[in-house]
Amino acid sequence: MRLTRILKTTRGVRNELLEMAKKNQQPVSIGDFLTWLYKERNFAIISGFKSLMEKRYRTSIDAVNNFFESDLNKLGPDLHAATYTLKMGGKCRLHGYSKWISLEDEKIENVLPKQYTKNFNVEGIDLSKTVIKSDGISNIESCQDLKTLVLNECNFADDWLLSRISHAFSDTLEHLEISNCHNVTDNGLITLAYLKNLKSLKMENLHNAKNKEYISILLEEHAENLIVDGVDHLSEESLKSIEQKLTLEEDKLRKIVETNKK
């Protein structure tokens, strides 16, 4: 095991492992060793171990968010997007079907075609609770007819990701869900104005989007048929915030006009 080798290369750790093995007269597992570290309050080594695991985790997240161009060229944009989505633990829906496709316990070759298939069109993608990041959007942004995109509870979804979505699917996307994506801020929500045909937007529990009520009203005014779910437009706090922002905008315009007159 690679982690065992890393720990044993440290002289102090190696000596402790040998001493424990002598006392127990049997090999010491990593689990036993970490338990011992905690009991002995050797927090320096525990901290190093934690940092190592966090680094490996971040590396693995970046790896699955790479752009797999060779797969795109082999499978075509829609089949590649579907394959990538299912491998990420998500679901997809094909044009003309209401059922969502997922791997569950199946092998991917039993669920999707192995090679480019004509008229294979993805209409919906659900990447909820996956580790999708803005870079990973490269693997789905070539879909020509994507109408539904669900990204609920995506811990790595941020403003950059929303910006890429807004430009990639500006003409096709009709339904978008981004609830519980806590890295999304007002800046990301504003980019959704590029989605010309958006009809429904669900964005509950976006704690870092401080002005989501105000932005949701602007989005609904910008897109004639859009309905935003997950915000309270009529709360007293929301109305007060909107009134303050409109007052600030009026003041800015007034200053510009006065400056131009001079």
C-alpha positions in Angstrom: 0.0 0.0 0.0 1.5 3.4 -1.1 0.4 5.1 2.2 2.2 2.4 4.2 5.4 3.0 2.2 5.2 6.7 2.7 4.8 6.4 6.5 7.6 3.9 6.8 10.1 6.1 5.0 10.1 8.5 8.0 12.6 7.2 10.4 10.7 8.1 13.6 7.5 6.5 12.3 9.4 3.4 11.1 10.9 2.9 14.5 7.6 3.3 16.3 6.1 0.7 13.9 8.9 -1.7 14.6 8.6 -1.2 18.4 4.8 -1.8 18.3 5.4 -4.9 16.1 7.9 -6.3 18.7 5.5 -5.8 21.5 2.5 -7.4 19.7 4.5 -10.0 17.9 2.4 -9.4 14.8 2.3 -6.9 11.9 0.7 -3.6 12.7 -2.1 -2.3 10.4 -2.3 1.3 9.4 -5.6 1.6 11.3 -3.9 0.4 14.5 -1.0 2.8 13.9 -3.3 5.8 13.4 -5.3 4.9 16.5 -2.0 4.7 18.4 -0.9 8.1 17.0 -4.1 9.7 18.2 -3.8 8.1 21.7 -0.2 9.3 22.0 -1.3 12.7 20.8 1.3 12.7 18.0 -0.5 15.4 16.2 2.3 16.4 13.9 2.2 13.1 12.0 -1.6 13.0 12.1 -1.6 16.5 10.5 0.8 15.3 7.8 -1.3 12.3 7.1 -4.4 14.5 6.8 -2.6 16.9 4.4 -1.5 13.9 2.3 -5.1 12.6 2.0 -6.5 16.0 1.2 -3.9 16.5 -1.5 -4.7 13.1 -3.0 -8.4 14.0 -2.9 -7.9 17.3 -4.7 -5.8 15.6 -7.3 -8.5 13.0 -8.0 -11.1 15.7 -8.3 -9.1 17.6 -10.8 -8.4 14.4 -12.7 -12.1 13.5 -13.3 -12.7 17.1 -14.4 -10.2 17.0 -17.2 -11.4 17.4 -20.8 -11.4 14.0 -22.5 -11.0 15.2 -26.0 -10.2 11.7 -27.5 -13.5 10.4 -26.1 -15.3 13.3 -27.6 -13.8 12.6 -31.0 -14.5 8.9 -30.8 -18.1 9.0 -29.5 -19.4 12.3 -30.7 -20.6 15.2 -28.5 -23.9 13.7 -27.1 -22.7 10.2 -26.4 -19.5 11.5 -24.9 -21.6 13.8 -22.6 -23.8 10.9 -21.6 -20.9 8.6 -20.9 -19.0 11.3 -18.9 -22.2 12.1 -16.9 -22.9 8.5 -16.0 -19.2 7.8 -15.0 -19.4 10.8 -12.7 -22.4 9.2 -11.0 -25.0 11.4 -12.7 -28.0 10.7 -14.9 -29.1 11.7 -18.4 -32.3 11.8 -20.5 -32.4 11.2 -24.2 -34.6 13.2 -26.7 -38.1 11.8 -26.9 -37.8 9.8 -23.6 -39.1 10.7 -20.1 -36.9 8.1 -18.2 -33.6 9.1 -16.8 -30.6 6.8 -17.5 -28.1 6.0 -14.7 -25.5 3.3 -14.1 -26.7 2.1 -10.7 -25.2 -1.4 -10.6 -24.9 -1.8 -14.4 -21.7 -1.6 -16.5 -21.7 1.4 -18.8 -21.5 -0.8 -22.0 -24.8 -2.3 -21.0 -26.5 1.1 -20.7 -25.0 3.2 -23.6 -23.7 2.5 -27.1 -19.9 1.8 -27.3 -19.4 3.9 -30.4 -20.8 6.9 -32.2 -24.5 6.5 -32.9 -26.5 8.6 -35.2 -29.5 10.5 -33.8 -28.3 9.9 -30.2 -29.4 13.2 -28.7 -29.1 14.1 -25.0 -31.8 16.4 -23.8 -31.3 16.3 -20.0 -28.2 16.0 -17.7 -28.3 15.6 -13.9 -25.0 15.9 -12.2 -26.4 16.5 -8.7 -24.1 15.5 -5.8 -21.1 15.0 -8.1 -17.7 16.7 -8.0 -18.3 18.5 -11.3 -16.2 21.7 -11.6 -16.0 24.4 -14.3 -13.3 22.5 -16.2 -15.5 19.4 -16.4 -18.2 21.3 -18.2 -16.0 20.9 -21.3 -17.2 17.3 -21.5 -20.9 18.3 -21.9 -20.9 21.7 -23.5 -20.9 20.4 -27.1 -24.4 19.0 -26.7 -26.5 20.8 -29.3 -30.0 20.3 -27.8 -29.5 20.2 -24.1 -32.7 21.6 -22.5 -32.5 20.5 -18.8 -29.5 20.7 -16.5 -29.6 19.7 -12.8 -26.7 20.6 -10.5 -28.1 20.4 -7.0 -25.7 19.9 -4.1 -22.6 20.2 -6.2 -19.9 21.3 -3.7 -17.5 22.5 -6.4 -20.0 24.4 -8.5 -19.1 28.1 -8.6 -19.5 31.3 -10.5 -17.1 30.1 -13.2 -19.1 27.0 -13.8 -22.4 29.0 -14.2 -20.6 31.4 -16.6 -19.5 28.4 -18.8 -23.0 27.0 -18.7 -24.6 30.3 -19.7 -22.4 30.7 -22.7 -22.4 27.0 -23.8 -26.2 26.6 -23.7 -27.3 30.1 -24.2 -29.7 29.1 -27.0 -31.0 25.8 -25.8 -31.3 25.5 -22.1 -34.8 25.8 -20.7 -34.6 24.3 -17.2 -31.8 24.7 -14.7 -31.5 23.7 -11.0 -28.6 24.9 -8.8 -30.0 24.5 -5.3 -27.6 24.0 -2.4 -24.5 25.0 -4.4 -22.9 27.1 -1.7 -20.0 28.4 -3.7 -22.3 30.3 -6.1 -22.5 34.0 -5.5 -24.4 37.0 -7.1 -21.8 37.2 -9.8 -22.6 33.7 -11.1 -26.3 34.3 -11.0 -26.0 37.4 -13.1 -24.4 35.4 -15.9 -27.6 33.3 -16.2 -29.1 36.3 -18.2 -27.3 34.8 -21.2 -29.7 31.9 -21.2 -32.2 33.3 -23.7 -34.8 30.5 -23.5 -34.7 29.7 -19.8 -38.1 28.9 -18.5 -37.5 27.6 -15.0 -34.7 28.2 -12.5 -34.6 26.5 -9.1 -32.0 28.0 -6.7 -32.8 27.2 -3.1 -30.3 27.7 -0.3 -27.7 29.7 -2.1 -26.2 31.2 1.1 -23.4 33.1 -0.6 -25.7 34.8 -3.1 -26.7 37.7 -0.9 -28.9 39.4 -3.4 -30.5 36.5 -5.1 -34.0 37.9 -4.6 -33.1 41.1 -6.5 -31.2 39.2 -9.2 -34.1 36.8 -9.7 -36.5 39.7 -10.4 -34.0 41.1 -13.0 -33.7 37.6 -14.6 -37.5 37.2 -14.8 -37.8 40.6 -16.4 -35.0 39.8 -18.8 -36.5 36.4 -19.9 -40.2 36.8 -20.6 -41.2 33.2 -19.8 -38.9 32.5 -16.9 -40.2 31.4 -13.4 -37.6 31.4 -10.6 -38.3 29.0 -7.7 -36.5 29.1 -4.3 -36.5 32.8 -3.5 -39.1 34.9 -1.7 -39.7 38.0 -3.8 -42.2 39.5 -1.5 -40.5 39.4 1.8 -40.1 42.8 3.5 -36.3 42.3 3.7 -36.1 41.5 -0.1 -38.2 44.5 -1.0 -36.1 46.8 1.2 -32.9 45.4 -0.4 -34.3 46.0 -3.9 -35.4 49.6 -3.0 -31.9 50.4 -1.6 -30.2 49.1 -4.7 -32.5 51.0 -7.0 -31.8 54.2 -5.0 -28.1 53.6 -5.4 -28.5 53.1 -9.2 -30.5 56.3 -9.4 -27.8 58.2 -7.5 -25.1 56.9 -9.9 -27.1 57.9 -12.9 -27.8 61.4 -11.5 -24.1 61.9 -10.8 -23.2 60.8 -14.4 -25.8 63.3 -15.8 -24.5 66.1 -13.6 -20.9 65.4 -14.6 -21.8 65.5 -18.3 -23.5 68.9 -17.9 -20.3 70.5 -16.6 
